[in-house]
């Protein structure tokens, strides 16, 4: 029996984030055309609007915690979700390493293969933090 490859993308996925959601959107379309099952895991704050969702993709939203003012995208709910479901995927595509959501698979001890793409290196927040 042939099973679909399961891909999990982790990143902020709202209109105000900038470029990464567009990249995830485009990747998801191609990956699904090739037969993959795609899930987007995103921390989100009240009032944020999700970026366009590719037809057929799954989106899991987790509430950002107030502590995300100090560690971007901090979300205990996201940590719990990845801890419970991270090993169900064939690959986890992490879109940025300086946000909480980008390191969560490592903090949670997830053994799934990971791909890291760095985005936003010229973002004002990133530059102000010296990254």
DAURRA-V414342 format. One line per field, one symbol per residue. ss: DSSP state (H for helix, E for strand, - for the rest). phi: phi as a letter, one per 40 degrees, with the letter a starting at -180 (. if undefined). burial: b if it has 24 or more other C-alpha atoms within 12 Angstrom, else e. Layout:
BEGIN
ss = ???
phi = ???
burial = ???
END
This chain:
BEGIN
ss = -----EEEEE---E-----HHHHHHHHHHHHHH---EEEEEEEE-----E-------EEEEEE--HHHH------HHHHHHHHHHHHH--EEEEE----HHHHHHHH-----EEEEE------HHHHH---
phi = .cbccbbbbbacbbccchcddcccdccdcccccchcbbbbbbcabdgcbdcdbcdgccbbbbcccdcccbbdgcadccdcccccbdccbcabccbhbccdccbddcccgccddbbbbcbgcbcdcccccgc
burial = eeeeebbbbbbbbbeebebbbbbbbebbbebbeeebbbbbbbbbbeeeebbebbeebbbbbbbbeeeeeeebbbbbbbbebbeebbeebbbbbbbbbbbbbbbbbeeeebebebeeeebbeeeeeeeeeee
END
